[in-house]
Amino acid sequence: MKTIKTTFSRDIWDKSQNAAREVLAGRLRSQQEPQKGRFMQSDVSRILDRARCNIYDLMPLIPKQKSRENFRVIFLSITHLSIYRTLLNEGTEKDYATNLIGDIVWKTVSGSWRFMILKFIIRLITSNPHKQLGMQLRLLGRFVYTPPGYKHELSSDSNAYYWNFYRCPPLDFYSTQGEEALEMFRRTWCVVDFASAELMLRGVKYERPHTLSAGDNVCDMRWHVVR
């Protein structure tokens, strides 16, 4: 399999910066000191310009990938790390910067028109919620969470789907960036799974007793269709 070169992915950066503009513009610059005012459009543009420079610094650190999708997911994750570090350099409190990145991650995920079209097509194929969820998960495993970077197992019964992840490329990268970066990843990328489950199917109950980013050996994801 051909090794994917580390190159700047313009479309992914566009998605991240568009989400960042929507999230940051008008928000407080500091939760602890609201008198500092709010992020203006000029502030956001400056932050994103500096974040893009940070991305170029991080790109050489991305291990060569054999899967294009593995690289794209890692690249998406470093766009958020770059914005996060830029916010810290701007004087934003760590917890508040983490919350802002969490909003940017969610805006990026929930704003995917490809996913919404796919979800619509699946609903035309079947009206069974359990089958709809299964089709979405299998397609994600085939086209997003692809080997060899991701290692996972998907199974199901009549009540739920069980998806165990044993390896995650973005987490592998963040693990090399220090505990602060890893904590941000855990509180943004890992937490967004709970809201994403509801985006996939209303009425689904999502559970994950263990998490790789917390030091566990598995992300044991569970989807229960309760409606």
Residue frames as a rotation matrix with the C-alpha (Angstrom) as fourth column:
MET 1
0.578 0.816 0.000 0.00
0.816 -0.578 0.000 0.00
0.000 0.000 -1.000 0.00
LYS 2
-0.041 -0.595 0.803 1.30
0.532 -0.693 -0.487 3.45
0.846 0.407 0.345 -0.91
THR 3
-0.309 -0.151 -0.939 2.43
0.921 -0.292 -0.256 5.66
-0.236 -0.944 0.230 1.97
ILE 4
0.634 0.625 0.455 0.51
0.694 -0.720 0.021 8.94
0.341 0.303 -0.890 2.17
LYS 5
-0.467 -0.845 0.258 2.75
0.667 -0.529 -0.525 11.99
0.581 -0.073 0.811 2.23
THR 6
-0.071 0.370 -0.926 2.26
0.858 -0.450 -0.246 14.67
-0.508 -0.813 -0.285 4.86
THR 7
-0.750 -0.093 0.655 0.72
0.507 -0.716 0.479 17.58
0.424 0.692 0.585 2.96
PHE 8
-0.869 0.461 -0.181 -1.49
-0.218 -0.684 -0.697 20.50
-0.445 -0.566 0.694 3.93
SER 9
-0.594 0.749 0.294 -5.13
0.804 0.535 0.261 19.46
0.038 0.392 -0.919 3.53
ARG 10
-0.963 0.135 0.232 -6.90
-0.096 -0.981 0.170 22.62
0.251 0.141 0.958 2.41
ASP 11
-0.179 0.982 -0.061 -10.47
-0.138 0.036 0.990 21.32
0.974 0.186 0.129 2.58
ILE 12
0.169 0.210 -0.963 -10.09
0.840 0.481 0.253 20.12
0.516 -0.851 -0.095 6.16
TRP 13
-0.753 -0.488 -0.441 -8.51
0.645 -0.682 -0.346 23.39
-0.132 -0.545 0.828 7.25
ASP 14
-0.766 0.537 0.353 -11.37
-0.217 -0.734 0.644 25.30
0.605 0.417 0.678 5.60
LYS 15
0.190 0.865 -0.463 -13.89
0.294 0.400 0.868 23.27
0.937 -0.301 -0.178 7.61
SER 16
-0.042 -0.282 -0.959 -12.01
0.989 0.127 -0.081 23.89
0.145 -0.951 0.273 10.85
GLN 17
-0.919 -0.359 -0.164 -11.55
0.383 -0.912 -0.146 27.62
-0.098 -0.197 0.976 10.34
ASN 18
-0.492 0.823 0.285 -15.16
-0.167 -0.411 0.896 28.09
0.854 0.393 0.340 9.23
ALA 19
0.336 0.580 -0.742 -16.31
0.614 0.463 0.639 26.32
0.715 -0.670 -0.200 12.39
ALA 20
-0.375 -0.577 -0.725 -13.89
0.924 -0.293 -0.245 28.42
-0.071 -0.762 0.643 14.47
ARG 21
-0.922 0.068 0.382 -15.23
0.042 -0.961 0.272 31.66
0.386 0.267 0.883 12.98
GLU 22
-0.003 1.000 0.003 -18.79
-0.034 -0.003 0.999 30.68
0.999 0.003 0.034 13.86
VAL 23
0.392 0.142 -0.909 -17.85
0.790 0.455 0.411 29.66
0.472 -0.879 0.066 17.40
LEU 24
-0.371 -0.730 -0.574 -15.39
0.926 -0.342 -0.162 32.40
-0.078 -0.591 0.803 18.37
ALA 25
-0.727 0.044 0.685 -16.86
0.244 -0.916 0.317 35.58
0.641 0.398 0.656 16.87
GLY 26
0.064 0.783 0.618 -18.72
-0.412 -0.544 0.731 37.44
0.909 -0.301 0.288 19.60
ARG 27
0.609 0.114 -0.785 -17.63
0.548 0.656 0.519 35.17
0.574 -0.746 0.337 22.44
LEU 28
0.955 -0.283 0.092 -15.96
-0.253 -0.610 0.751 36.53
-0.157 -0.740 -0.654 25.55
ARG 29
0.310 -0.927 -0.211 -12.18
-0.471 0.043 -0.881 36.82
0.826 0.372 -0.423 25.33
SER 30
-0.823 -0.550 -0.140 -12.01
-0.118 0.408 -0.905 35.75
0.555 -0.728 -0.401 28.96
GLN 31
0.167 0.900 -0.403 -14.61
0.396 0.313 0.863 34.14
0.903 -0.303 -0.304 31.20
GLN 32
0.033 -0.236 -0.971 -12.77
0.999 0.024 0.028 35.26
0.016 -0.971 0.237 34.32
GLU 33
-0.552 -0.245 -0.797 -12.37
0.316 -0.946 0.072 38.84
-0.772 -0.212 0.599 33.10
PRO 34
0.148 0.712 0.686 -15.41
0.938 0.119 -0.325 39.71
-0.313 0.692 -0.650 30.97
GLN 35
0.660 0.080 -0.747 -14.30
0.058 -0.997 -0.056 43.33
-0.749 -0.006 -0.663 30.91
LYS 36
-0.484 -0.875 0.021 -11.71
0.019 0.014 1.000 42.29
-0.875 0.484 0.010 28.31
GLY 37
-0.105 0.530 -0.842 -14.54
-0.880 -0.444 -0.170 42.27
-0.464 0.723 0.512 25.79
ARG 38
0.585 0.448 0.676 -15.37
-0.063 0.856 -0.513 39.81
-0.809 0.258 0.529 23.06
PHE 39
-0.447 -0.722 0.528 -13.61
0.462 0.319 0.827 38.29
-0.766 0.614 0.191 20.08
MET 40
0.300 0.450 -0.841 -14.06
-0.540 -0.647 -0.539 40.54
-0.787 0.616 0.048 17.08
GLN 41
0.981 0.092 0.171 -13.78
0.089 0.568 -0.818 39.29
-0.172 0.818 0.549 13.51
SER 42
0.538 -0.843 0.002 -10.29
-0.576 -0.370 -0.729 40.79
0.615 0.391 -0.685 13.34
ASP 43
0.005 -0.496 0.868 -9.30
-0.939 0.296 0.175 38.83
-0.344 -0.816 -0.464 16.45
VAL 44
0.604 0.313 0.733 -10.57
-0.145 0.948 -0.285 35.59
-0.784 0.066 0.618 14.94
SER 45
0.957 -0.278 -0.086 -8.71
-0.070 0.067 -0.995 36.21
0.283 0.958 0.044 11.67
ARG 46
0.195 -0.934 0.300 -5.49
-0.886 -0.299 -0.355 36.85
0.421 -0.197 -0.885 13.57
ILE 47
0.100 -0.090 0.991 -5.94
-0.733 0.666 0.134 33.70
-0.672 -0.740 0.000 15.68
LEU 48
0.832 0.292 0.472 -6.56
0.058 0.800 -0.597 31.56
-0.552 0.524 0.648 12.62
ASP 49
0.757 -0.636 -0.154 -3.56
-0.394 -0.255 -0.883 33.01
0.522 0.729 -0.443 10.77
ARG 50
-0.100 -0.817 0.567 -1.32
-0.989 0.018 -0.149 32.13
0.112 -0.576 -0.810 13.70
ALA 51
0.325 0.297 0.898 -2.95
-0.487 0.866 -0.111 28.71
-0.811 -0.401 0.426 14.07
ARG 52
0.996 0.026 -0.088 -2.19
-0.091 0.436 -0.896 27.93
0.016 0.900 0.436 10.45
CYS 53
0.238 -0.971 0.014 1.49
-0.745 -0.192 -0.639 28.66
0.623 0.141 -0.769 11.11
ASN 54
-0.129 -0.233 0.964 1.33
-0.891 0.454 -0.010 26.28
-0.435 -0.860 -0.266 14.07
ILE 55
0.811 0.478 0.338 -0.07
-0.269 0.817 -0.510 23.59
-0.520 0.322 0.791 11.78
TYR 56
0.739 -0.591 -0.323 2.97
-0.329 0.102 -0.939 23.83
0.588 0.800 -0.119 9.54
ASP 57
-0.189 -0.816 0.546 5.15
-0.941 -0.009 -0.338 23.32
0.281 -0.577 -0.767 12.62
LEU 58
0.020 0.296 0.955 3.20
-0.694 0.692 -0.200 20.19
-0.720 -0.659 0.219 13.61
MET 59
0.778 0.443 -0.445 2.90
-0.621 0.443 -0.647 18.58
-0.090 0.780 0.620 10.19
PRO 60
-0.002 -0.833 -0.553 6.46
-0.707 0.393 -0.588 17.16
0.707 0.390 -0.590 10.08
LEU 61
-0.675 -0.247 0.695 5.64
-0.722 0.413 -0.555 15.33
-0.150 -0.876 -0.458 13.34
ILE 62
0.451 0.883 0.126 2.77
-0.797 0.463 -0.389 13.37
-0.402 0.075 0.913 11.76
PRO 63
-0.391 -0.587 0.709 3.92
-0.173 0.803 0.570 9.78
-0.904 0.100 -0.415 11.13
LYS 64
-0.727 0.108 -0.678 3.60
-0.681 0.008 0.732 8.63
0.084 0.994 0.068 7.53
GLN 65
-0.123 0.821 0.557 0.27
-0.534 0.419 -0.735 6.96
-0.837 -0.387 0.387 6.97
LYS 66
-0.948 -0.146 0.281 -0.76
0.118 0.662 0.740 4.11
-0.294 0.735 -0.610 4.68
SER 67
-0.148 0.963 0.225 -4.38
0.987 0.158 -0.029 5.26
-0.063 0.218 -0.974 4.70
ARG 68
-0.635 -0.028 0.772 -5.50
0.317 -0.921 0.227 8.62
0.705 0.388 0.594 3.35
GLU 69
0.436 0.879 0.194 -8.41
0.089 -0.257 0.962 8.67
0.896 -0.402 -0.190 5.78
ASN 70
0.465 -0.361 -0.808 -6.06
0.884 0.232 0.405 8.05
0.041 -0.903 0.427 8.71
PHE 71
-0.645 -0.756 0.108 -4.02
0.757 -0.652 -0.045 11.07
0.104 0.053 0.993 7.66
ARG 72
-0.364 0.565 0.741 -7.09
0.127 -0.758 0.640 13.26
0.923 0.327 0.204 7.18
VAL 73
0.701 0.627 -0.341 -8.40
0.394 0.058 0.917 12.48
0.595 -0.777 -0.206 10.67
ILE 74
0.094 -0.753 -0.652 -5.00
0.973 -0.068 0.219 13.22
-0.209 -0.655 0.726 12.21
PHE 75
-0.730 -0.381 0.567 -4.76
0.554 -0.816 0.166 16.46
0.399 0.436 0.807 10.23
LEU 76
0.186 0.877 0.443 -8.21
0.158 -0.472 0.867 17.51
0.970 -0.091 -0.227 11.43
SER 77
0.707 0.089 -0.701 -7.13
0.682 0.174 0.710 16.88
0.185 -0.981 0.063 15.01
ILE 78
-0.300 -0.887 -0.351 -4.00
0.927 -0.358 0.112 19.02
-0.225 -0.291 0.930 14.68
THR 79
-0.391 0.257 0.884 -6.02
0.333 -0.856 0.396 21.94
0.858 0.450 0.249 13.30
HIS 80
0.707 0.705 0.055 -7.86
0.155 -0.230 0.961 21.95
0.690 -0.670 -0.272 16.62
LEU 81
0.442 -0.642 -0.627 -4.63
0.879 0.168 0.447 21.59
-0.182 -0.749 0.638 18.60
SER 82
-0.541 -0.683 0.491 -3.17
0.786 -0.618 0.007 24.53
0.299 0.390 0.871 16.69
ILE 83
0.020 0.639 0.769 -6.18
0.064 -0.768 0.637 26.75
0.998 0.037 -0.057 17.41
TYR 84
0.825 0.281 -0.490 -6.11
0.451 0.195 0.871 25.68
0.340 -0.940 0.034 21.06
ARG 85
0.044 -0.905 -0.424 -2.45
0.977 -0.049 0.206 26.60
-0.207 -0.423 0.882 21.49
THR 86
-0.562 -0.183 0.806 -3.03
0.498 -0.853 0.154 29.92
0.660 0.488 0.571 19.74
LEU 87
0.494 0.808 0.321 -5.87
0.105 -0.422 0.900 30.72
0.863 -0.411 -0.294 22.14
LEU 88
0.667 -0.322 -0.672 -3.57
0.742 0.204 0.639 29.96
-0.069 -0.924 0.375 25.07
ASN 89
-0.430 -0.892 0.142 -0.93
0.903 -0.426 0.058 32.27
0.009 0.153 0.988 23.61
GLU 90
-0.278 0.428 0.860 -3.62
0.247 -0.833 0.495 34.95
0.928 0.350 0.126 23.32
GLY 91
-0.860 -0.118 0.496 -4.15
-0.417 -0.398 -0.817 34.71
0.294 -0.910 0.294 27.07
THR 92
0.184 0.970 -0.159 -7.30
-0.689 0.243 0.683 32.56
0.701 -0.016 0.713 27.06
GLU 93
-0.076 -0.149 0.986 -7.71
-0.923 0.385 -0.013 30.47
-0.377 -0.911 -0.167 30.23
LYS 94
-0.896 -0.422 -0.135 -7.00
-0.441 0.817 0.371 26.77
-0.046 0.392 -0.919 29.66
ASP 95
-0.617 0.717 0.325 -10.44
0.417 0.648 -0.638 25.50
-0.668 -0.258 -0.698 30.67
TYR 96
0.281 0.737 -0.615 -12.19
-0.203 -0.581 -0.788 28.15
-0.938 0.346 -0.014 28.61
ALA 97
-0.291 -0.471 -0.833 -9.95
-0.925 -0.084 0.370 27.46
-0.245 0.878 -0.411 25.60
THR 98
-0.971 -0.043 0.235 -10.81
-0.019 0.995 0.102 23.76
-0.238 0.094 -0.967 25.94
ASN 99
-0.162 0.986 0.044 -14.54
0.363 0.101 -0.926 24.56
-0.918 -0.134 -0.374 25.99
LEU 100
0.241 0.201 -0.950 -14.17
-0.669 -0.674 -0.313 26.71
-0.703 0.711 -0.028 22.88
ILE 101
-0.702 -0.537 -0.467 -12.34
-0.711 0.490 0.505 23.90
-0.042 0.686 -0.726 21.06
GLY 102
-0.761 0.494 0.421 -15.07
0.296 0.841 -0.453 21.50
-0.578 -0.220 -0.786 22.13
ASP 103
0.261 0.878 -0.402 -17.61
-0.029 -0.409 -0.912 23.79
-0.965 0.250 -0.081 20.47
ILE 104
-0.029 -0.360 -0.933 -15.46
-0.935 -0.321 0.153 23.97
-0.355 0.876 -0.327 17.33
VAL 105
-0.945 -0.298 0.135 -15.15
-0.254 0.928 0.274 20.18
-0.207 0.225 -0.952 17.20
TRP 106
-0.359 0.890 0.280 -18.92
0.440 0.426 -0.791 19.83
-0.823 -0.161 -0.545 17.54
LYS 107
0.337 0.463 -0.820 -19.57
-0.446 -0.688 -0.572 22.47
-0.829 0.559 -0.025 14.90
THR 108
-0.478 -0.608 -0.634 -17.23
-0.860 0.175 0.480 20.61
-0.181 0.774 -0.606 12.52
VAL 109
-0.951 0.114 0.289 -18.89
0.108 0.993 -0.035 17.24
-0.291 -0.002 -0.957 13.16
SER 110
-0.194 0.981 0.011 -22.51
0.469 0.102 -0.877 18.38
-0.862 -0.165 -0.479 13.15
GLY 111
0.252 0.281 -0.926 -22.02
-0.497 -0.783 -0.374 20.55
-0.830 0.554 -0.058 10.07
SER 112
-0.787 -0.593 0.170 -20.96
-0.200 0.505 0.840 17.71
-0.584 0.627 -0.516 7.78
TRP 113
0.040 0.845 -0.533 -23.37
-0.917 -0.181 -0.355 17.80
-0.396 0.503 0.768 4.83
ARG 114
-0.439 -0.245 -0.864 -22.00
-0.656 0.745 0.122 14.49
0.614 0.620 -0.488 3.55
PHE 115
-0.996 0.071 -0.054 -23.06
0.088 0.696 -0.712 12.79
-0.013 -0.714 -0.700 6.76
MET 116
-0.427 0.897 -0.114 -26.53
-0.409 -0.304 -0.860 14.33
-0.807 -0.320 0.496 6.62
ILE 117
-0.007 0.376 -0.927 -27.02
-0.994 0.101 0.048 13.17
0.112 0.921 0.373 3.02
LEU 118
-0.723 -0.339 -0.601 -25.85
-0.302 0.939 -0.166 9.69
0.621 0.062 -0.782 3.97
LYS 119
-0.900 0.422 0.107 -28.22
0.005 0.256 -0.967 9.64
-0.436 -0.870 -0.232 6.92
PHE 120
-0.130 0.882 -0.453 -31.10
-0.793 -0.367 -0.486 10.70
-0.595 0.297 0.747 4.67
ILE 121
-0.196 -0.008 -0.981 -30.34
-0.837 0.523 0.163 7.95
0.511 0.853 -0.109 2.13
ILE 122
-0.949 -0.196 -0.246 -30.20
-0.042 0.854 -0.518 5.32
0.311 -0.481 -0.819 4.88
ARG 123
-0.624 0.778 0.071 -33.61
-0.233 -0.099 -0.967 6.41
-0.746 -0.620 0.243 6.14
LEU 124
0.055 0.621 -0.782 -34.97
-0.990 -0.068 -0.124 5.88
-0.130 0.781 0.611 2.62
ILE 125
-0.515 -0.351 -0.782 -33.54
-0.530 0.848 -0.032 2.37
0.674 0.398 -0.622 2.61
THR 126
-0.364 0.371 -0.854 -35.00
0.638 0.768 0.062 1.29
0.679 -0.522 -0.516 5.95
SER 127
0.187 0.518 0.835 -37.30
-0.384 -0.744 0.547 2.72
0.904 -0.423 0.060 8.60
ASN 128
0.762 0.038 -0.647 -35.98
0.475 0.646 0.598 0.35
0.441 -0.762 0.474 11.26
PRO 129
0.819 -0.445 0.363 -33.94
-0.545 -0.801 0.248 2.46
0.181 -0.401 -0.898 13.77
HIS 130
0.553 -0.624 0.552 -31.74
-0.151 0.577 0.803 -0.48
-0.820 -0.527 0.225 14.74
LYS 131
0.420 -0.367 0.830 -30.83
0.849 0.483 -0.215 -1.15
-0.322 0.795 0.514 11.12
GLN 132
0.862 -0.090 0.499 -30.31
0.168 -0.878 -0.449 2.56
0.479 0.470 -0.741 10.41
LEU 133
0.736 -0.601 0.311 -27.80
-0.610 -0.390 0.690 2.79
-0.294 -0.698 -0.654 13.23
GLY 134
0.422 -0.577 0.699 -25.99
0.247 0.816 0.523 -0.36
-0.872 -0.048 0.487 12.13
MET 135
0.622 -0.160 0.766 -25.62
0.776 0.002 -0.630 0.91
0.100 0.987 0.126 8.57
GLN 136
0.873 -0.298 0.385 -24.16
-0.275 -0.954 -0.115 4.22
0.402 -0.006 -0.916 9.79
LEU 137
0.595 -0.669 0.445 -21.65
-0.505 0.119 0.855 2.50
-0.625 -0.734 -0.267 12.05
ARG 138
0.422 -0.436 0.795 -20.50
0.586 0.800 0.128 0.07
-0.692 0.411 0.593 9.37
LEU 139
0.727 -0.137 0.673 -20.02
0.557 -0.456 -0.694 2.88
0.402 0.879 -0.255 6.85
LEU 140
0.823 -0.467 0.324 -18.02
-0.562 -0.753 0.342 4.89
0.084 -0.463 -0.882 9.39
GLY 141
0.457 -0.659 0.597 -15.81
-0.169 0.595 0.786 1.87
-0.873 -0.460 0.161 9.97
ARG 142
0.442 -0.244 0.863 -15.29
0.796 0.550 -0.253 1.39
-0.413 0.799 0.437 6.25
PHE 143
0.433 -0.168 0.886 -14.69
0.700 -0.557 -0.448 4.97
0.568 0.813 -0.123 5.13
VAL 144
0.661 -0.197 0.724 -13.54
-0.429 -0.891 0.150 6.96
0.616 -0.410 -0.673 8.20
TYR 145
0.420 -0.487 0.765 -12.10
-0.806 0.186 0.562 4.73
-0.417 -0.853 -0.315 10.93
THR 146
0.868 -0.037 -0.496 -10.04
-0.354 0.654 -0.668 2.68
0.349 0.755 0.555 8.53
PRO 147
0.670 -0.720 0.181 -7.13
0.360 0.528 0.770 0.30
-0.650 -0.450 0.612 9.10
PRO 148
0.070 -0.401 -0.913 -4.25
0.586 0.757 -0.288 0.11
0.807 -0.515 0.288 9.59
GLY 149
-0.649 -0.372 0.664 -4.29
-0.209 -0.751 -0.626 3.21
0.732 -0.545 0.409 11.81
TYR 150
-0.036 0.732 0.681 -7.55
-0.996 -0.082 0.035 2.33
0.081 -0.677 0.732 13.51
LYS 151
-0.825 -0.098 -0.557 -8.02
-0.076 0.995 -0.063 -1.06
0.560 -0.010 -0.828 15.09
HIS 152
-0.511 0.736 0.444 -11.56
-0.820 -0.265 -0.507 -1.94
-0.255 -0.623 0.739 16.12
GLU 153
-0.942 0.323 -0.086 -14.23
0.290 0.918 0.269 -4.64
0.166 0.229 -0.959 16.28
LEU 154
-0.553 0.829 0.082 -17.96
-0.832 -0.555 -0.003 -4.10
0.043 -0.070 0.997 15.70
SER 155
-0.883 0.379 -0.276 -20.61
0.358 0.925 0.125 -6.57
0.303 0.012 -0.953 16.87
SER 156
-0.564 0.763 0.316 -24.30
-0.772 -0.623 0.126 -6.41
0.293 -0.173 0.940 17.70
ASP 157
-0.861 0.509 0.009 -27.32
0.485 0.826 -0.286 -8.21
-0.153 -0.242 -0.958 19.08
SER 158
-0.152 0.900 0.408 -31.03
0.836 -0.103 0.538 -7.42
0.527 0.423 -0.737 19.00
ASN 159
0.646 0.456 -0.612 -30.64
0.751 -0.525 0.400 -4.74
-0.139 -0.718 -0.682 21.69
ALA 160
0.719 -0.476 -0.506 -27.41
-0.223 -0.848 0.480 -2.88
-0.658 -0.232 -0.717 20.95
TYR 161
0.772 -0.635 0.008 -24.25
0.147 0.167 -0.975 -2.37
0.618 0.754 0.223 18.91
TYR 162
0.798 -0.593 -0.108 -20.86
0.151 0.022 0.988 -2.93
-0.584 -0.805 0.108 20.52
TRP 163
0.793 -0.553 0.256 -17.84
0.175 -0.196 -0.965 -1.22
0.583 0.810 -0.059 19.00
ASN 164
0.741 -0.615 -0.268 -14.46
0.366 0.035 0.930 -1.71
-0.563 -0.788 0.251 20.65
PHE 165
0.820 -0.554 0.144 -11.58
-0.182 -0.490 -0.853 0.54
0.543 0.673 -0.502 19.57
TYR 166
0.747 -0.620 -0.240 -8.07
0.608 0.489 0.626 -0.60
-0.271 -0.613 0.742 20.41
ARG 167
-0.435 -0.896 -0.086 -6.11
0.761 -0.418 0.496 2.02
-0.480 0.151 0.864 18.49
CYS 168
0.749 0.662 -0.016 -6.82
0.591 -0.680 -0.434 5.62
-0.298 0.316 -0.901 17.41
PRO 169
0.072 -0.811 0.581 -4.39
0.916 -0.177 -0.360 7.58
0.394 0.558 0.730 15.16
PRO 170
0.331 0.023 0.943 -5.23
-0.061 -0.997 0.046 11.07
0.942 -0.072 -0.329 16.50
LEU 171
0.975 0.025 0.219 -4.73
-0.220 0.048 0.974 9.80
0.014 -0.999 0.052 20.03
ASP 172
0.537 -0.840 0.074 -1.37
0.835 0.542 0.093 8.31
-0.118 0.012 0.993 19.04
PHE 173
-0.024 -0.541 0.841 -0.33
0.575 -0.695 -0.432 11.75
0.818 0.473 0.327 17.82
TYR 174
0.541 0.307 0.783 -1.66
-0.344 -0.768 0.540 13.66
0.767 -0.561 -0.310 20.82
SER 175
0.955 -0.191 -0.226 0.14
0.295 0.550 0.782 11.26
-0.025 -0.813 0.581 23.13
THR 176
0.064 -0.984 0.164 3.40
0.979 0.030 -0.202 12.72
0.194 0.174 0.966 21.81
GLN 177
-0.078 -0.013 0.997 2.33
0.331 -0.944 0.014 16.32
0.941 0.331 0.078 22.52
GLY 178
-0.898 -0.353 0.262 2.31
-0.121 -0.375 -0.919 16.38
0.423 -0.857 0.294 26.30
GLU 179
-0.705 0.614 -0.354 -0.30
0.694 0.494 -0.524 15.92
-0.147 -0.616 -0.774 29.02
GLU 180
-0.509 0.530 -0.678 -1.97
-0.146 -0.829 -0.539 19.29
-0.848 -0.176 0.500 28.42
ALA 181
-0.580 0.261 -0.772 -2.68
-0.812 -0.109 0.574 18.48
0.066 0.959 0.275 24.78
LEU 182
-0.840 0.242 -0.485 -3.84
0.161 0.966 0.203 14.98
0.517 0.093 -0.851 25.72
GLU 183
-0.670 0.618 -0.412 -6.24
0.482 -0.061 -0.874 16.39
-0.565 -0.784 -0.257 28.30
MET 184
-0.443 0.497 -0.746 -7.69
-0.641 -0.757 -0.124 18.77
-0.627 0.423 0.654 25.72
PHE 185
-0.707 0.145 -0.692 -8.16
-0.535 0.530 0.657 15.86
0.462 0.835 -0.297 23.31
ARG 186
-0.850 0.358 -0.386 -9.90
0.493 0.797 -0.348 13.81
0.183 -0.486 -0.854 25.99
ARG 187
-0.480 0.665 -0.572 -12.26
0.377 -0.432 -0.819 16.67
-0.792 -0.609 -0.043 26.87
THR 188
-0.219 0.393 -0.893 -13.14
-0.739 -0.664 -0.111 17.55
-0.637 0.636 0.436 23.26
TRP 189
-0.468 -0.028 -0.883 -12.69
-0.791 0.460 0.404 14.79
0.395 0.888 -0.237 20.71
CYS 190
-0.924 0.075 -0.374 -13.59
0.184 0.947 -0.263 11.99
0.335 -0.312 -0.889 23.11
VAL 191
-0.679 0.698 -0.230 -16.55
0.124 -0.200 -0.972 13.81
-0.724 -0.688 0.049 24.65
VAL 192
-0.482 0.510 -0.712 -18.11
-0.828 -0.532 0.179 14.70
-0.287 0.676 0.679 21.29
ASP 193
-0.925 0.114 -0.363 -18.97
-0.059 0.900 0.433 11.00
0.376 0.421 -0.825 20.79
PHE 194
-0.694 0.690 -0.205 -21.88
0.527 0.293 -0.798 11.32
-0.490 -0.662 -0.567 23.22
ALA 195
-0.101 0.652 -0.751 -23.55
-0.356 -0.729 -0.585 14.15
-0.929 0.208 0.305 21.29
SER 196
-0.630 -0.206 -0.749 -22.66
-0.774 0.095 0.626 12.54
-0.057 0.974 -0.220 17.95
ALA 197
-0.944 0.314 0.102 -24.61
0.306 0.948 -0.084 9.44
-0.123 -0.048 -0.991 18.94
GLU 198
-0.129 0.939 -0.320 -27.77
0.381 -0.251 -0.890 11.55
-0.916 -0.236 -0.325 19.24
LEU 199
-0.173 -0.003 -0.985 -26.98
-0.743 -0.656 0.133 13.16
-0.646 0.755 0.111 15.90
MET 200
-0.937 -0.234 -0.261 -26.84
-0.348 0.710 0.612 9.73
0.042 0.664 -0.747 14.30
LEU 201
-0.409 0.829 -0.382 -30.16
0.337 0.526 0.781 8.57
0.848 0.190 -0.494 15.74
ARG 202
-0.343 0.378 0.860 -32.59
-0.791 -0.610 -0.047 10.22
0.507 -0.696 0.508 18.12
GLY 203
0.692 0.666 0.278 -33.47
-0.696 0.513 0.502 8.01
0.192 -0.541 0.819 21.05
VAL 204
0.452 -0.607 -0.654 -30.15
0.228 0.787 -0.573 6.17
0.863 0.110 0.494 21.11
LYS 205
0.943 -0.220 0.251 -28.41
-0.300 -0.229 0.926 5.70
-0.146 -0.948 -0.282 24.46
TYR 206
0.486 -0.851 -0.201 -24.62
-0.087 0.182 -0.980 5.87
0.870 0.494 0.015 24.18
GLU 207
0.932 -0.267 0.246 -22.23
-0.232 0.083 0.969 4.49
-0.279 -0.960 0.015 26.80
ARG 208
0.462 -0.853 -0.243 -18.47
-0.064 0.241 -0.968 4.16
0.884 0.463 0.057 26.94
PRO 209
0.984 0.000 -0.177 -17.21
0.174 0.188 0.967 2.72
0.033 -0.982 0.185 30.25
HIS 210
0.272 -0.958 -0.090 -13.55
0.540 0.075 0.839 2.86
-0.797 -0.277 0.537 29.20
THR 211
0.994 0.023 -0.109 -11.53
-0.065 -0.676 -0.734 5.27
-0.091 0.736 -0.670 27.06
LEU 212
0.494 -0.861 0.125 -8.11
0.802 0.396 -0.447 4.94
0.335 0.321 0.886 25.44
SER 213
0.074 -0.486 0.871 -7.22
0.101 -0.865 -0.491 8.57
0.992 0.124 -0.015 26.13
ALA 214
0.638 0.191 0.746 -7.83
-0.688 -0.295 0.664 7.99
0.346 -0.936 -0.057 29.85
GLY 215
-0.358 -0.888 0.289 -5.23
-0.933 0.344 -0.101 5.21
-0.010 -0.306 -0.952 29.86
ASP 216
0.321 0.537 0.780 -7.61
-0.462 0.808 -0.367 2.28
-0.827 -0.242 0.507 29.36
ASN 217
-0.656 -0.622 0.427 -6.90
-0.020 0.580 0.814 -0.51
-0.754 0.526 -0.393 26.89
VAL 218
-0.631 0.534 0.563 -10.10
0.768 0.327 0.551 0.01
0.110 0.780 -0.616 24.93
CYS 219
-0.763 0.638 -0.107 -12.82
-0.617 -0.767 -0.173 2.46
-0.193 -0.066 0.979 23.99
ASP 220
-0.867 0.480 0.136 -15.79
0.489 0.871 0.041 0.15
-0.099 0.102 -0.990 24.53
MET 221
-0.808 0.565 -0.168 -18.59
-0.586 -0.798 0.137 2.05
-0.057 0.209 0.976 22.83
ARG 222
-0.747 0.648 0.152 -22.18
0.598 0.753 -0.274 0.90
-0.291 -0.114 -0.950 23.29
TRP 223
-0.815 0.571 -0.101 -25.25
-0.556 -0.719 0.418 2.09
0.166 0.397 0.903 21.37
HIS 224
-0.740 0.666 0.094 -28.69
0.532 0.665 -0.524 1.08
-0.412 -0.338 -0.846 22.68
VAL 225
-0.765 0.590 0.259 -31.73
-0.111 -0.516 0.849 1.95
0.635 0.621 0.460 20.58
VAL 226
-0.925 0.336 -0.177 -34.25
0.250 0.189 -0.950 2.75
-0.286 -0.923 -0.259 23.29
ARG 227
-0.443 0.822 -0.357 -37.14
-0.772 -0.553 -0.313 4.10
-0.455 0.137 0.880 21.25
